[in-house]
Amino acid sequence: MDEKTLLNAPEEEYMNDEQLAFFDARLQALRMQTLEEIESIRAEIHHSRVSDMSDRATLEEESMIAIRIADRKRQMIPKIDAARRRIRQGEYGYCLQSDEPIGIARLLIRPTAEFCADVKTLNEKRENHYEH
């Protein structure tokens, strides 16, 4: 199954076994890719050495940025695992708040999505309202 087939599938086929298998494979690949990227960043930081003080300052700044990137990627692992758990439980693809379908297009962009676009927008508006 490919993305085009998924997008053109009739509504009654939403989150059938074939679609769930597609997203499980995509999430598994995303998990492996994320772990590889984290390890690559870690190795790059570990093997970076410079002697010039100005180069050292630049390297430290680059290392801090790389650490933040790795940390963001590390935070994705539990989200990926939770999405795969929802697949196994038969809950994947449905909004955790409204139980409405999240939608194939949204899941293709963000396979770890927990909320449909309407609920996500509403939640973001609430968050912004409380911040101001």
C-alpha positions in Angstrom: 0.0 0.0 0.0 1.3 3.5 -0.8 0.3 7.0 0.2 -1.9 7.6 -2.9 -3.9 4.4 -2.3 -4.4 5.4 1.3 -5.6 8.9 0.5 -8.0 7.5 -2.1 -9.4 4.8 0.0 -13.1 4.9 0.8 -14.2 6.1 4.3 -15.5 2.7 5.3 -11.9 1.3 4.9 -10.5 3.8 7.4 -8.0 2.1 9.7 -8.5 -1.4 8.3 -5.8 -4.0 8.9 -3.9 -3.0 5.8 -3.9 0.7 6.8 -2.8 -0.1 10.3 0.0 -2.3 9.0 1.1 0.6 6.8 1.3 3.1 9.7 2.9 0.5 12.0 5.7 0.0 9.5 6.0 3.8 9.0 6.2 4.4 12.7 8.7 1.5 13.2 10.9 3.1 10.4 10.5 6.5 12.0 11.6 5.1 15.4 14.7 3.5 13.8 15.6 6.6 11.9 15.2 8.8 15.0 17.4 6.5 17.1 20.1 6.5 14.3 19.9 10.3 14.1 20.3 10.6 17.9 23.3 8.3 17.8 24.9 10.2 14.9 24.6 13.5 16.8 26.0 11.9 19.9 29.0 10.5 17.9 29.6 13.8 16.2 29.7 15.6 19.5 31.9 13.0 21.1 34.5 13.0 18.2 34.7 16.8 17.8 38.0 18.2 19.0 39.6 21.6 18.4 42.6 23.3 19.8 42.0 27.0 18.8 40.0 28.9 21.5 37.7 30.6 19.0 37.1 27.3 17.3 36.3 25.8 20.7 33.7 28.5 21.4 32.1 27.8 18.0 32.2 24.1 18.6 30.6 24.5 22.1 27.8 26.5 20.6 27.3 23.9 17.8 27.3 21.2 20.4 24.6 22.9 22.5 22.4 23.2 19.4 23.1 19.5 18.5 22.2 18.5 22.1 18.9 20.4 21.9 18.1 18.7 18.5 19.0 15.3 19.9 16.8 16.0 23.0 13.8 16.9 20.7 14.4 13.7 18.7 14.6 11.7 22.0 11.2 13.1 23.0 9.7 11.6 19.8 10.5 8.0 20.9 7.8 7.7 23.5 5.3 9.4 21.1 6.1 6.8 18.4 5.8 4.0 21.0 2.4 5.3 22.1 1.2 5.5 18.5 2.3 1.9 17.9 0.5 0.9 21.2 -2.7 2.5 19.9 -2.4 0.5 16.7 -2.2 -2.7 18.7 -5.2 -1.6 20.9 -7.2 -0.7 17.8 -7.4 3.0 18.8 -4.9 4.4 16.2 -6.2 7.1 13.9 -8.9 8.3 16.2 -8.8 11.5 18.2 -8.1 10.9 21.9 -10.5 13.6 22.9 -13.4 13.4 20.4 -13.1 9.8 19.0 -13.4 11.3 15.5 -11.1 10.1 12.8 -7.8 12.0 12.7 -7.6 11.5 8.9 -5.2 9.8 6.6 -3.7 13.1 5.3 -2.9 14.3 8.8 -1.5 10.9 9.8 0.8 10.8 6.8 2.3 14.1 7.8 2.4 13.4 11.6 1.9 9.6 12.2 2.1 10.2 16.0 -0.9 12.6 15.9 -3.2 12.0 18.9 -5.9 14.6 18.0 -7.9 15.5 14.9 -7.2 18.9 13.4 -10.3 20.6 15.0 -9.4 19.5 18.5 -5.8 20.3 18.1 -6.7 23.8 16.9 -9.1 24.3 19.8 -6.5 23.1 22.3 -3.9 25.4 20.9 -6.3 28.3 21.1 -6.9 27.5 24.8 -3.2 27.3 25.4 -2.6 30.6 23.8 -5.5 32.2 25.7 -4.0 31.1 29.0 -0.5 32.3 28.1 -1.7 35.8 27.4 
